[in-house]
Amino acid sequence: MNNNETIAKLNEALSKLITAYEKLQEENNVLNNQVEKLTLEKSSLIKEKESLEEDLSKYEDVNTQQNNNINSMLGKIESLLGHDKKSDTKPSNEQQNNNYNDFINDVPQEETQNKSENNNSSGKLDLNRMASLLNGLNK
């Protein structure tokens, strides 16, 4: 092998190395872009997670407040109905459900049905009366 052949082979190997390096550089750029996109996505997801956690916290606060209001109302209703409170301690969720069920069971079903029927029938009379008055005005 002479110098020209050696130089030609070295030149060919060098051009292959340069081509391979350029391909690797392109792949590196693509990977860097993907990493950048994933980093932006990650920060977006973190912000969304924080927002959802804040919403959950607000929901839990509202839920707790509503439970406290319901318990307060039930306590007032029980005191109005003459029921004795067993203790001043806050009842557990199971006790709250039993209190609500006891309250519902204490209200006579017939009484509530009669009241709703009276309201409906009186509403019908009023509607009929109003219709007849309107008919009288139109004549």
C-alpha positions in Angstrom: 0.0 0.0 0.0 1.4 3.4 -1.0 0.9 6.8 0.5 -1.9 7.7 -1.9 -3.9 4.6 -1.0 -3.4 5.2 2.7 -4.4 8.9 2.4 -7.5 7.8 0.4 -8.5 5.3 3.0 -7.9 7.7 5.8 -9.9 10.4 3.9 -12.8 7.9 3.5 -12.7 6.9 7.1 -12.6 10.6 8.1 -15.6 11.4 6.0 -17.5 8.4 7.5 -16.6 9.7 11.0 -17.8 13.2 10.1 -21.1 11.8 8.6 -21.6 9.7 11.7 -20.9 12.7 14.0 -23.4 14.9 12.1 -26.1 12.2 12.5 -25.3 11.9 16.2 -25.5 15.7 16.5 -28.9 15.7 14.8 -30.2 12.9 17.1 -28.8 14.8 20.1 -30.7 17.9 19.0 -33.9 15.9 18.6 -33.4 14.4 22.1 -32.7 17.8 23.6 -35.9 19.1 22.1 -37.9 16.2 23.5 -36.3 16.7 26.9 -37.3 20.4 26.7 -40.9 19.5 25.8 -41.1 16.9 28.6 -39.7 19.4 31.1 -42.4 21.9 30.0 -45.1 19.2 30.3 -43.8 18.2 33.7 -44.0 21.8 35.0 -47.5 22.1 33.5 -48.6 18.9 35.2 -47.1 20.0 38.5 -49.1 23.3 38.3 -52.3 21.3 37.4 -51.7 19.0 40.3 -51.3 21.9 42.7 -54.5 23.4 41.4 -56.3 20.2 41.8 -55.0 19.8 45.4 -56.1 23.3 46.2 -59.6 22.6 44.8 -59.7 19.4 46.8 -58.7 21.3 49.9 -61.5 23.8 49.3 -64.0 21.1 48.7 -63.0 19.3 51.9 -63.3 22.7 53.8 -66.8 23.3 52.3 -67.8 19.7 53.0 -66.7 20.0 56.6 -68.5 23.4 57.0 -71.7 21.9 55.5 -71.5 18.9 57.9 -71.1 21.3 60.8 -74.0 23.4 59.6 -76.2 20.3 59.2 -75.2 19.1 62.7 -76.0 22.5 64.1 -79.4 22.6 62.4 -80.2 19.1 63.6 -79.2 20.1 67.1 -81.5 23.1 66.9 -84.3 21.0 65.5 -83.9 18.4 68.2 -83.9 21.1 70.9 -87.1 22.5 69.4 -88.7 19.1 69.3 -87.7 18.6 73.0 -85.1 15.9 72.5 -82.3 15.8 75.1 -78.8 16.1 73.9 -76.7 13.2 75.2 -73.5 15.2 75.4 -71.8 18.3 74.1 -69.1 16.2 72.3 -69.1 16.2 68.6 -70.7 13.0 67.3 -68.8 10.7 64.9 -70.0 10.3 61.3 -71.9 7.1 62.2 -73.6 8.9 65.1 -74.5 11.8 62.8 -76.1 9.4 60.3 -78.1 7.8 63.2 -79.1 11.3 64.4 -80.4 12.1 60.9 -82.2 8.8 60.6 -83.7 9.2 64.0 -84.9 12.7 63.1 -86.4 11.4 59.8 -88.1 8.5 61.7 -89.5 10.9 64.3 -91.4 12.9 61.8 -94.8 11.2 61.2 -95.1 10.2 57.6 -98.9 10.7 57.4 -98.5 14.3 58.7 -96.0 15.2 56.0 -98.1 13.6 53.3 -101.3 15.4 54.5 -99.5 18.7 54.5 -98.2 18.2 51.0 -101.6 17.1 49.8 -103.2 20.2 51.4 -100.6 22.4 49.8 -101.2 20.7 46.4 -105.0 21.0 46.7 -104.8 24.6 47.8 -102.4 25.3 45.0 -104.9 23.8 42.5 -107.7 25.9 43.9 -105.6 29.1 43.6 -104.6 28.2 40.0 -108.2 27.4 39.1 -109.4 30.7 40.7 -106.7 32.6 38.9 -107.6 31.0 35.6 -111.3 31.9 36.0 -110.4 35.5 37.0 -108.2 35.8 33.8 -111.0 34.3 31.7 -113.4 36.9 33.2 -111.0 39.7 32.3 -110.7 38.5 28.8 -114.5 38.5 28.2 
